[in-house]
Amino acid sequence: MERVTRNERACWILVGGRQRLGRALAEDLARDHDLVLTSSRSWDGETWVDGLSKRGRVRRLQWDAENPELVSRMMADLDTLKAEDWVISGAVLLAGNFPGQPLGSWTPAALEATWRLNLGFPFLCAQALAPHLEDGACLQIILDTSIHHPWLKRLPYSAAKAGLAALVPGLAQLLAPQVRVVGHALGTVLPAEGDHAAFLADRTLLKRIGEPADLCRAVRFAAESPFLTGEILTQDGGRRWVR
């Protein structure tokens, strides 16, 4: 059973809740949740968040994977939230980037940067959040379908996501029975500029690409399924089964 904050709304934290899928999820959850949103950059100019604040409490934090003081920053912010009576009953880790890195372009610096943001940062966030999640909370980690079929032009990124996929069952075991952990492997939801959406849709059984609403429904489903933990839910429109 979710505990609630002072105004009777459960509180979730979205790590990377600023752009694209993060924003869509924040806007959906704000209907009935208080939110803590993190970004690597300043929140100045993000007026859409002001609209969320009219529905309930919204706190904006700056967690930058490049910051050498990241861990102490996260710990201080979470301690402040606790002192202010924010009871965190859900967390979603969305942060990451999507670099193209074909074979032949790899360098130690480029690999380290990719893995720091897409693998190391989520690990550190999960570690920081774990002791601050209330009993019964659900920690959700956003992955993608590269865990099933690595993208050859983005192999370092795919390797990072494969490592992150291992965090789901491992963390589920470490945090049970107090906290559940669920992953989401997404197919194409918001195509990048220049992607051929019609071609991508045709490569699925359902003949469409995903929508942010597909993720929102899945996140809510996982949160409301108290016997679900340690699993990775795949939403790719059946792309894996198209030959």
N, C-alpha and C positions, 0 to 999 in steps of 0.2 A: 504494500500500500504506500503510495507516494505521500510524503509529508508535504506541506505547502508553506509558502512564505506568508508574511503578515497579511497580505491582501488576498489570501486564499487561492493563489495560483502557484503551481509547481514551477520550479526554476531549473532551466537547462543552460549549459554553457556550450557554445559553438566555437571551436577553435578553427579560425579561418572563415568566420561567418560574415564576410564582407562583400565578396563578388560572386557572380554567376550562381552556382549551386548553393553556396553559403548564404547569399542574400535571399534566394528563393526559399530556402528552408527557414531562415529567420522570419521572413514575412508570413510564412504559413504557421509556424509555432507561436508567433506573437498573438495569435487569436486567443490563446488560452494558457500561455506560459509567460513568466518573467524570464528574461534572457540576459546572459553575459556573452558578449561578442568580442572576439579577439582578432587582431590584424597585425601584420608586420609593420604597418605604417600608421601615421597619425590619422585619426578619424576626422580631421578638419574637412569640411566640405561635403561630408556624407549626409546630406539632408534627409535622405530616405529613412535614416535611423530615427530622426525626430518624430516621424509618423508612428513608428513602433512604440515610442515612449508615451503616446496618447492612449495606448491600450493597456500598458502595464509597465513595470519597472524594467529598464534596460541599462546595463552597465557596459561601457566600452573600455577594453584593455588593449595595450600594445605589447604583443609577444613576438619578438623578432628572432628567428632562428640564427641570425648572424650576430646577435648580441652576446658577447662573452659573459655577460652577467645574467643570461637568460634564466638559469635555474633559480637563482636567488630572487629574480624579479617575479617569476611565477609563484614561488612560495610566499613572497610578501603579499602579492595580490590576493591569493587564495586565503591567506590568514585574515586579510582585511575584509573580504567578503563574509567569512565566518563570523567575525566580530560584529558585522552589520546585519547578522541574521539572515544571510542568503543561504538557504538550504538546497544544495545541489542534488537533484534527483535524476538528472540525465546529462550526458555529455556526448558530443559528436565531434570527431576529429576529421576535418575536411582539408586542412592546409596542405599545399603541395604545389609543384609546378609540372610542366609537361615538355621538357626539352627534347629536341631532336638531336640525337648523338649517334650517327652511324659509325660502324667499324672503320677505324682509321683516323677518327677525330678525337679519340679518347686521350685525355691527359690526366695526370694525378689531380690537378686542381679542379678540372671540370667534373671528374667523377666524385671527388669529395664534396663539391657543392651540391650535386644532384642528390647524393645519399644523405647529406646533412639535412636538407629540407624534407625529402620524401620518406626518409627512414629514421634518422636520428631524432629529428624534432618530434614526430609523433610518439616515439618511445619515451622521450623526456616528458612530454605532456601527459601521457598516460600515467607515468610514475608520479608526477606532481599531483595529478587529480585524484588518484586512487584513494588516499586517506581522507579526502574531502567529500567523497561521494557517500550519501546516506545509504543505509541498508535498504536493499530493494532497487537501487539505482541500476540503470543500464548504460554502459559505456559502448558507444558505437563508432566504428572506424570505417571511413569511406575508402574503398579500394577501386579497382576497375578490372575489366576482363583480361588485362595482360597477365594476371595470375594464372589464367588458363592457357593462353596462347601469347607468349612474349612477342612484343613488337620489335622486329629486327632493327628498325631504324631508331628505336628508342630503348635499346637493350639495357643500358644502365638504369633507366627509369623503371623498366619492367622488373629488373633484379631487386630494386628497392621495394617495389610493391609486393614481390614474392616474400621478401623478408618481413614486411609489415603484416602479410597474411599469417605468418607464423605467430605473430603477437596475439592474434585473436584467440585460438585455443589455449595458448600458453597463459595468457593473462586471465582467461576464464577460469583456469584451474587455480591460479594464484589468489584470485579475489573471491572465489566461491566460498560459502554460499551467499555472502552479503551483496555482491555486485555481479551482474551479468554482463557479458561482453559479446557483441555481435558485429560482424563485418558485412559490408555491402560491396559486391563486385558489380560495377556498373558498365554497361555498354555505352554507346554514344548517346549522350543526353543533350549537351549543348555543343554542337560542332564548332571547331575552331574556324576562324576566317580562312577561306580558301578550300575548306573541305566540301566535297560533293555530297550534299545531304541525301539526294535522291538515290545515289549509288549505295551509300551506307544503309539506307532504309531497305533497299532491295536485297541486301545481304543478310537480312533477318527473316525468320519464319513469319513474323507478324507484319512485315513490309512497312515498318515505320521505325524511326529512331525514338529514343526515349524523351521524356519531358521532365522538368523539375518536379512536377506533381507525382511522378512515379517514385522518385526518391522520398518525397515527403510522406507518401502513404506507407512506404516500407519502413521508414524510421519510426513512425507512429505504431505500426504493427509490432515491430521488435520491442518497443518500449512497453507495449500493452500485453506482451506474451510472457508471463512469468516463468514458463517452463522452457524457454528458449535461451540457450547460452552456448558459447564456443563454436557457433556456426557462422558460415559466410553465405549470405543470400545473394544469388546471382540474378541480375536483371539485365538481359541483353537482347530481349526479343527473340531468343532462340538462335542467336548468331553462331553459337558454338556448334550447332547441328547442321549448318548449311555447308555443303561441300562444293 
